[in-house]
Amino acid sequence: MKQKGILMVLSGFSGAGKGTLIKALLKKYNEYALSISMTTRAPREGERDGVEYFFTTREKFEETIVDNGLIEYALYCGNYYGTPRAYVEEQMAAGKNVILEIEIQGALKIKEKFPDSLLVFVTPPSAEELKRRLEGRGTESADVIAQRLARATEESEGIEAYDYIVVNDNLDECVEELHRLVDASRRAPVRCQELIKEIREELKGFAKGAK
Ligand code: 5GP
């Protein structure tokens, strides 16, 4: 069945392991494409422009908003983050499932604009584990860690807005679970409109022929 790819939003607390999960999913299956966001946050050590993010200035970001170049954007901990439109549209048309790794405000905007998008929330097995992972990463100051934990508390209030929740404990199992969810979701009638239309038209053709 030839089908347009789905738009999948993957959110989760900072430190939930979304990045690792997405990398593993992309490596194992070639039907996914990861959208690279634009941000005004400064690159962390080792991050490259055009790989983790398109790093930009506030001014350029605001220009892109005005030009309708983003399908959504949000302010998160004082910085802008947004999803460039062109890549998402191209990849979906090519049949790829496009992954947006974005936070909850963006996720809700996506669901509003694209009701057949799939919203998945990734969480570590416990809050204790989340704190441990954030501290272990060693890339953020104690202040930023505290800010991100406070943000996680707020975000936990919004989890019910998502379609599914996956617990990232064992990475391989989590990858499989996520892939199965996407596969099953693609069979929902709302995401198979083309097929439904074709079958209906063919059936109508039969009915005419029988007259
Ligand atoms: P970080 O600074 O840790 O890379 O990202 C901070 C938060 O911004 C994460 O929750 C991440 O998912 C989210 N984020 C990254 N890109 C986008 C985007 O394009 N739009 C929105 N709304 N959030 C994003």
py3Dmol code that shows the C-alpha trace and the ligand (Angstrom):
import py3Dmol

protein = """\
ATOM      1  CA  MET A   1       0.000   0.000   0.000  1.00  0.00           C
ATOM      2  CA  LYS A   2       1.535   3.293  -1.132  1.00  0.00           C
ATOM      3  CA  GLN A   3       1.088   5.805   1.658  1.00  0.00           C
ATOM      4  CA  LYS A   4       2.255   9.201   2.735  1.00  0.00           C
ATOM      5  CA  GLY A   5       4.455   9.092   5.830  1.00  0.00           C
ATOM      6  CA  ILE A   6       3.097  10.163   9.178  1.00  0.00           C
ATOM      7  CA  LEU A   7       4.163  13.090  11.278  1.00  0.00           C
ATOM      8  CA  MET A   8       5.324  11.832  14.647  1.00  0.00           C
ATOM      9  CA  VAL A   9       6.008  14.089  17.584  1.00  0.00           C
ATOM     10  CA  LEU A  10       8.341  12.734  20.199  1.00  0.00           C
ATOM     11  CA  SER A  11       8.442  14.651  23.455  1.00  0.00           C
ATOM     12  CA  GLY A  12       9.741  13.804  26.868  1.00  0.00           C
ATOM     13  CA  PHE A  13      11.578  15.263  29.783  1.00  0.00           C
ATOM     14  CA  SER A  14      15.014  16.644  29.056  1.00  0.00           C
ATOM     15  CA  GLY A  15      17.183  13.638  29.964  1.00  0.00           C
ATOM     16  CA  ALA A  16      14.602  10.983  29.009  1.00  0.00           C
ATOM     17  CA  GLY A  17      16.942   9.637  26.328  1.00  0.00           C
ATOM     18  CA  LYS A  18      14.955  10.840  23.287  1.00  0.00           C
ATOM     19  CA  GLY A  19      18.091  11.569  21.290  1.00  0.00           C
ATOM     20  CA  THR A  20      19.545   8.091  21.797  1.00  0.00           C
ATOM     21  CA  LEU A  21      16.193   6.494  21.078  1.00  0.00           C
ATOM     22  CA  ILE A  22      15.755   8.383  17.809  1.00  0.00           C
ATOM     23  CA  LYS A  23      19.305   7.602  16.682  1.00  0.00           C
ATOM     24  CA  ALA A  24      18.726   3.887  17.285  1.00  0.00           C
ATOM     25  CA  LEU A  25      15.368   3.979  15.456  1.00  0.00           C
ATOM     26  CA  LEU A  26      16.884   5.731  12.412  1.00  0.00           C
ATOM     27  CA  LYS A  27      19.748   3.242  12.315  1.00  0.00           C
ATOM     28  CA  LYS A  28      17.475   0.215  12.420  1.00  0.00           C
ATOM     29  CA  TYR A  29      14.681   1.320  10.049  1.00  0.00           C
ATOM     30  CA  ASN A  30      15.036   3.434   6.937  1.00  0.00           C
ATOM     31  CA  GLU A  31      11.442   4.637   6.803  1.00  0.00           C
ATOM     32  CA  TYR A  32      12.043   7.475   9.265  1.00  0.00           C
ATOM     33  CA  ALA A  33      13.393  10.974   8.766  1.00  0.00           C
ATOM     34  CA  LEU A  34      14.358  13.315  11.578  1.00  0.00           C
ATOM     35  CA  SER A  35      13.491  16.975  11.253  1.00  0.00           C
ATOM     36  CA  ILE A  36      16.297  19.304  12.348  1.00  0.00           C
ATOM     37  CA  SER A  37      14.976  22.243  14.336  1.00  0.00           C
ATOM     38  CA  MET A  38      16.071  25.819  14.303  1.00  0.00           C
ATOM     39  CA  THR A  39      17.064  27.339  17.647  1.00  0.00           C
ATOM     40  CA  THR A  40      18.480  30.488  19.194  1.00  0.00           C
ATOM     41  CA  ARG A  41      20.121  28.505  22.014  1.00  0.00           C
ATOM     42  CA  ALA A  42      23.929  28.390  21.979  1.00  0.00           C
ATOM     43  CA  PRO A  43      25.455  25.110  20.755  1.00  0.00           C
ATOM     44  CA  ARG A  44      26.599  22.703  23.494  1.00  0.00           C
ATOM     45  CA  GLU A  45      30.089  21.334  23.223  1.00  0.00           C
ATOM     46  CA  GLY A  46      30.283  18.956  20.265  1.00  0.00           C
ATOM     47  CA  GLU A  47      27.048  20.149  18.630  1.00  0.00           C
ATOM     48  CA  ARG A  48      27.345  21.116  14.970  1.00  0.00           C
ATOM     49  CA  ASP A  49      25.249  23.555  12.967  1.00  0.00           C
ATOM     50  CA  GLY A  50      22.916  21.644  10.638  1.00  0.00           C
ATOM     51  CA  VAL A  51      23.326  18.351  12.539  1.00  0.00           C
ATOM     52  CA  GLU A  52      21.741  18.696  15.994  1.00  0.00           C
ATOM     53  CA  TYR A  53      20.134  22.044  15.177  1.00  0.00           C
ATOM     54  CA  PHE A  54      20.305  24.963  12.818  1.00  0.00           C
ATOM     55  CA  PHE A  55      21.729  27.512  15.246  1.00  0.00           C
ATOM     56  CA  THR A  56      20.607  31.025  14.530  1.00  0.00           C
ATOM     57  CA  THR A  57      20.048  34.507  15.946  1.00  0.00           C
ATOM     58  CA  ARG A  58      16.826  35.818  17.435  1.00  0.00           C
ATOM     59  CA  GLU A  59      16.505  38.215  14.548  1.00  0.00           C
ATOM     60  CA  LYS A  60      16.778  35.510  11.848  1.00  0.00           C
ATOM     61  CA  PHE A  61      14.414  33.265  13.806  1.00  0.00           C
ATOM     62  CA  GLU A  62      11.780  35.978  13.946  1.00  0.00           C
ATOM     63  CA  GLU A  63      12.211  36.616  10.213  1.00  0.00           C
ATOM     64  CA  THR A  64      11.587  32.915   9.526  1.00  0.00           C
ATOM     65  CA  ILE A  65       8.388  33.063  11.595  1.00  0.00           C
ATOM     66  CA  VAL A  66       7.151  36.013   9.538  1.00  0.00           C
ATOM     67  CA  ASP A  67       7.998  34.197   6.271  1.00  0.00           C
ATOM     68  CA  ASN A  68       5.849  31.228   7.380  1.00  0.00           C
ATOM     69  CA  GLY A  69       8.946  29.033   7.224  1.00  0.00           C
ATOM     70  CA  LEU A  70       8.146  27.117  10.429  1.00  0.00           C
ATOM     71  CA  ILE A  71       5.270  24.699  11.055  1.00  0.00           C
ATOM     72  CA  GLU A  72       5.468  25.470  14.788  1.00  0.00           C
ATOM     73  CA  TYR A  73       7.756  27.180  17.263  1.00  0.00           C
ATOM     74  CA  ALA A  74       7.978  27.751  21.010  1.00  0.00           C
ATOM     75  CA  LEU A  75       9.970  29.562  23.655  1.00  0.00           C
ATOM     76  CA  TYR A  76      11.662  27.100  25.991  1.00  0.00           C
ATOM     77  CA  CYS A  77      13.854  28.208  28.919  1.00  0.00           C
ATOM     78  CA  GLY A  78      14.393  31.600  27.261  1.00  0.00           C
ATOM     79  CA  ASN A  79      15.252  30.371  23.748  1.00  0.00           C
ATOM     80  CA  TYR A  80      13.268  29.925  20.555  1.00  0.00           C
ATOM     81  CA  TYR A  81      12.941  26.463  18.995  1.00  0.00           C
ATOM     82  CA  GLY A  82      11.053  25.788  15.750  1.00  0.00           C
ATOM     83  CA  THR A  83      10.403  23.209  13.017  1.00  0.00           C
ATOM     84  CA  PRO A  84      11.314  24.218   9.436  1.00  0.00           C
ATOM     85  CA  ARG A  85       8.401  23.549   7.064  1.00  0.00           C
ATOM     86  CA  ALA A  86      10.042  22.484   3.774  1.00  0.00           C
ATOM     87  CA  TYR A  87      11.870  19.352   4.966  1.00  0.00           C
ATOM     88  CA  VAL A  88       8.820  17.967   6.780  1.00  0.00           C
ATOM     89  CA  GLU A  89       6.581  18.363   3.731  1.00  0.00           C
ATOM     90  CA  GLU A  90       9.132  16.834   1.307  1.00  0.00           C
ATOM     91  CA  GLN A  91       9.891  13.799   3.443  1.00  0.00           C
ATOM     92  CA  MET A  92       6.259  12.988   4.209  1.00  0.00           C
ATOM     93  CA  ALA A  93       5.412  13.191   0.523  1.00  0.00           C
ATOM     94  CA  ALA A  94       8.278  10.721  -0.101  1.00  0.00           C
ATOM     95  CA  GLY A  95       6.627   8.229   2.292  1.00  0.00           C
ATOM     96  CA  LYS A  96       8.906   8.766   5.296  1.00  0.00           C
ATOM     97  CA  ASN A  97       7.615   9.012   8.840  1.00  0.00           C
ATOM     98  CA  VAL A  98       8.933  12.355   9.976  1.00  0.00           C
ATOM     99  CA  ILE A  99      10.026  12.636  13.597  1.00  0.00           C
ATOM    100  CA  LEU A 100       9.813  15.951  15.418  1.00  0.00           C
ATOM    101  CA  GLU A 101      11.676  15.964  18.701  1.00  0.00           C
ATOM    102  CA  ILE A 102       9.888  18.886  20.297  1.00  0.00           C
ATOM    103  CA  GLU A 103       8.480  19.996  23.625  1.00  0.00           C
ATOM    104  CA  ILE A 104       4.853  20.061  24.666  1.00  0.00           C
ATOM    105  CA  GLN A 105       3.741  23.523  23.484  1.00  0.00           C
ATOM    106  CA  GLY A 106       4.987  22.639  19.999  1.00  0.00           C
ATOM    107  CA  ALA A 107       3.410  19.182  20.211  1.00  0.00           C
ATOM    108  CA  LEU A 108       0.001  20.660  20.981  1.00  0.00           C
ATOM    109  CA  LYS A 109       0.303  23.108  18.091  1.00  0.00           C
ATOM    110  CA  ILE A 110       1.186  20.243  15.752  1.00  0.00           C
ATOM    111  CA  LYS A 111      -1.852  18.218  16.878  1.00  0.00           C
ATOM    112  CA  GLU A 112      -4.068  21.229  16.255  1.00  0.00           C
ATOM    113  CA  LYS A 113      -2.666  21.877  12.769  1.00  0.00           C
ATOM    114  CA  PHE A 114      -2.215  18.204  11.796  1.00  0.00           C
ATOM    115  CA  PRO A 115      -4.884  16.150  13.583  1.00  0.00           C
ATOM    116  CA  ASP A 116      -3.557  12.898  12.099  1.00  0.00           C
ATOM    117  CA  SER A 117      -0.102  13.393  13.627  1.00  0.00           C
ATOM    118  CA  LEU A 118       1.003  10.904  16.284  1.00  0.00           C
ATOM    119  CA  LEU A 119       2.084  12.249  19.671  1.00  0.00           C
ATOM    120  CA  VAL A 120       4.385  10.047  21.749  1.00  0.00           C
ATOM    121  CA  PHE A 121       5.757  10.920  25.179  1.00  0.00           C
ATOM    122  CA  VAL A 122       9.030   9.315  26.296  1.00  0.00           C
ATOM    123  CA  THR A 123       9.828   8.988  29.978  1.00  0.00           C
ATOM    124  CA  PRO A 124      12.523   7.306  32.049  1.00  0.00           C
ATOM    125  CA  PRO A 125      11.235   4.676  34.483  1.00  0.00           C
ATOM    126  CA  SER A 126      11.216   7.159  37.406  1.00  0.00           C
ATOM    127  CA  ALA A 127      11.874  10.793  38.391  1.00  0.00           C
ATOM    128  CA  GLU A 128      14.906   9.638  40.380  1.00  0.00           C
ATOM    129  CA  GLU A 129      16.363   8.078  37.227  1.00  0.00           C
ATOM    130  CA  LEU A 130      15.677  11.290  35.306  1.00  0.00           C
ATOM    131  CA  LYS A 131      17.662  13.339  37.833  1.00  0.00           C
ATOM    132  CA  ARG A 132      20.485  10.806  37.727  1.00  0.00           C
ATOM    133  CA  ARG A 133      20.667  10.946  33.918  1.00  0.00           C
ATOM    134  CA  LEU A 134      20.661  14.762  33.835  1.00  0.00           C
ATOM    135  CA  GLU A 135      23.484  14.926  36.375  1.00  0.00           C
ATOM    136  CA  GLY A 136      25.425  12.150  34.645  1.00  0.00           C
ATOM    137  CA  ARG A 137      25.332  13.959  31.287  1.00  0.00           C
ATOM    138  CA  GLY A 138      27.803  16.497  32.690  1.00  0.00           C
ATOM    139  CA  THR A 139      27.021  19.079  30.006  1.00  0.00           C
ATOM    140  CA  GLU A 140      24.805  21.334  32.124  1.00  0.00           C
ATOM    141  CA  SER A 141      25.397  23.452  35.217  1.00  0.00           C
ATOM    142  CA  ALA A 142      23.524  22.754  38.461  1.00  0.00           C
ATOM    143  CA  ASP A 143      21.337  25.779  37.717  1.00  0.00           C
ATOM    144  CA  VAL A 144      20.317  24.491  34.308  1.00  0.00           C
ATOM    145  CA  ILE A 145      19.633  21.013  35.752  1.00  0.00           C
ATOM    146  CA  ALA A 146      17.370  22.567  38.392  1.00  0.00           C
ATOM    147  CA  GLN A 147      15.616  24.581  35.667  1.00  0.00           C
ATOM    148  CA  ARG A 148      15.088  21.450  33.558  1.00  0.00           C
ATOM    149  CA  LEU A 149      13.724  19.461  36.518  1.00  0.00           C
ATOM    150  CA  ALA A 150      11.297  22.291  37.278  1.00  0.00           C
ATOM    151  CA  ARG A 151      10.267  22.270  33.639  1.00  0.00           C
ATOM    152  CA  ALA A 152       9.779  18.477  33.799  1.00  0.00           C
ATOM    153  CA  THR A 153       7.374  18.978  36.704  1.00  0.00           C
ATOM    154  CA  GLU A 154       5.308  21.338  34.553  1.00  0.00           C
ATOM    155  CA  GLU A 155       5.524  19.045  31.529  1.00  0.00           C
ATOM    156  CA  SER A 156       4.323  16.054  33.514  1.00  0.00           C
ATOM    157  CA  GLU A 157       0.963  17.850  33.769  1.00  0.00           C
ATOM    158  CA  GLY A 158       0.534  17.658  30.002  1.00  0.00           C
ATOM    159  CA  ILE A 159       1.250  13.979  29.364  1.00  0.00           C
ATOM    160  CA  GLU A 160      -2.420  13.092  28.878  1.00  0.00           C
ATOM    161  CA  ALA A 161      -2.496  15.192  25.694  1.00  0.00           C
ATOM    162  CA  TYR A 162      -0.287  12.567  23.993  1.00  0.00           C
ATOM    163  CA  ASP A 163      -1.538   9.489  22.135  1.00  0.00           C
ATOM    164  CA  TYR A 164       1.009   7.116  23.685  1.00  0.00           C
ATOM    165  CA  ILE A 165       3.621   6.971  26.378  1.00  0.00           C
ATOM    166  CA  VAL A 166       6.779   4.832  26.126  1.00  0.00           C
ATOM    167  CA  VAL A 167       9.111   4.082  29.027  1.00  0.00           C
ATOM    168  CA  ASN A 168      12.760   4.267  28.031  1.00  0.00           C
ATOM    169  CA  ASP A 169      14.389   1.702  30.283  1.00  0.00           C
ATOM    170  CA  ASN A 170      15.927  -0.808  27.900  1.00  0.00           C
ATOM    171  CA  LEU A 171      16.886   0.994  24.673  1.00  0.00           C
ATOM    172  CA  ASP A 172      16.381  -1.908  22.210  1.00  0.00           C
ATOM    173  CA  GLU A 173      12.956  -2.728  23.617  1.00  0.00           C
ATOM    174  CA  CYS A 174      11.983   0.900  23.521  1.00  0.00           C
ATOM    175  CA  VAL A 175      12.983   1.186  19.840  1.00  0.00           C
ATOM    176  CA  GLU A 176      10.862  -1.856  18.978  1.00  0.00           C
ATOM    177  CA  GLU A 177       7.904  -0.602  20.948  1.00  0.00           C
ATOM    178  CA  LEU A 178       8.034   2.761  19.250  1.00  0.00           C
ATOM    179  CA  HIS A 179       8.298   1.203  15.789  1.00  0.00           C
ATOM    180  CA  ARG A 180       5.311  -1.067  16.483  1.00  0.00           C
ATOM    181  CA  LEU A 181       3.279   1.914  17.646  1.00  0.00           C
ATOM    182  CA  VAL A 182       4.036   3.836  14.466  1.00  0.00           C
ATOM    183  CA  ASP A 183       3.260   0.812  12.307  1.00  0.00           C
ATOM    184  CA  ALA A 184      -0.072   0.222  14.019  1.00  0.00           C
ATOM    185  CA  SER A 185      -0.953   3.918  13.889  1.00  0.00           C
ATOM    186  CA  ARG A 186      -0.436   3.966  10.135  1.00  0.00           C
ATOM    187  CA  ARG A 187      -3.292   1.473   9.842  1.00  0.00           C
ATOM    188  CA  ALA A 188      -5.781   3.842  11.494  1.00  0.00           C
ATOM    189  CA  PRO A 189      -8.428   4.910   8.930  1.00  0.00           C
ATOM    190  CA  VAL A 190      -7.628   8.583   9.535  1.00  0.00           C
ATOM    191  CA  ARG A 191      -4.130   7.904   8.126  1.00  0.00           C
ATOM    192  CA  CYS A 192      -5.328   5.730   5.212  1.00  0.00           C
ATOM    193  CA  GLN A 193      -7.577   8.245   3.480  1.00  0.00           C
ATOM    194  CA  GLU A 194      -6.103   7.573   0.013  1.00  0.00           C
ATOM    195  CA  LEU A 195      -6.691   3.841   0.225  1.00  0.00           C
ATOM    196  CA  ILE A 196     -10.223   4.313   1.524  1.00  0.00           C
ATOM    197  CA  LYS A 197     -11.019   6.737  -1.287  1.00  0.00           C
ATOM    198  CA  GLU A 198      -9.659   4.352  -3.934  1.00  0.00           C
ATOM    199  CA  ILE A 199     -11.633   1.390  -2.610  1.00  0.00           C
ATOM    200  CA  ARG A 200     -14.822   3.441  -2.426  1.00  0.00           C
ATOM    201  CA  GLU A 201     -14.411   4.656  -5.984  1.00  0.00           C
ATOM    202  CA  GLU A 202     -13.702   1.189  -7.292  1.00  0.00           C
ATOM    203  CA  LEU A 203     -16.779  -0.140  -5.489  1.00  0.00           C
ATOM    204  CA  LYS A 204     -18.906   2.604  -6.999  1.00  0.00           C
ATOM    205  CA  GLY A 205     -17.543   1.578 -10.402  1.00  0.00           C
ATOM    206  CA  PHE A 206     -18.669  -2.034  -9.806  1.00  0.00           C
ATOM    207  CA  ALA A 207     -22.102  -0.875  -8.751  1.00  0.00           C
ATOM    208  CA  LYS A 208     -22.470   1.158 -11.956  1.00  0.00           C
ATOM    209  CA  GLY A 209     -21.300  -1.811 -14.062  1.00  0.00           C
ATOM    210  CA  ALA A 210     -23.924  -4.052 -12.445  1.00  0.00           C
ATOM    211  CA  LYS A 211     -26.832  -1.781 -13.463  1.00  0.00           C
TER     212      LYS A 211
END
"""
ligand_1 = """\
24
5GP
P 17.553 21.188 24.139
O 17.983 22.581 24.492
O 17.721 20.246 25.318
O 18.215 20.673 22.900
O 15.987 21.246 23.829
C 15.110 21.802 24.737
C 13.680 21.410 24.383
O 13.288 21.991 23.140
C 13.488 19.904 24.237
O 12.318 19.535 24.962
C 13.288 19.719 22.760
O 12.475 18.605 22.483
C 12.598 21.012 22.376
N 12.697 21.337 20.962
C 13.704 21.069 20.105
N 13.401 21.498 18.879
C 12.165 22.043 18.937
C 11.289 22.645 17.951
O 11.573 22.750 16.766
N 10.085 23.091 18.406
C 9.701 22.976 19.711
N 8.491 23.415 20.034
N 10.504 22.414 20.650
C 11.716 21.953 20.272
"""
view = py3Dmol.view(width=600, height=400)
view.addModel(protein, "pdb")
view.setStyle({"model": 0}, {"cartoon": {"style": "trace"}})
view.addModel(ligand_1, "xyz")
view.setStyle({"model": 1}, {"stick": {}})
view.zoomTo()
view.show()
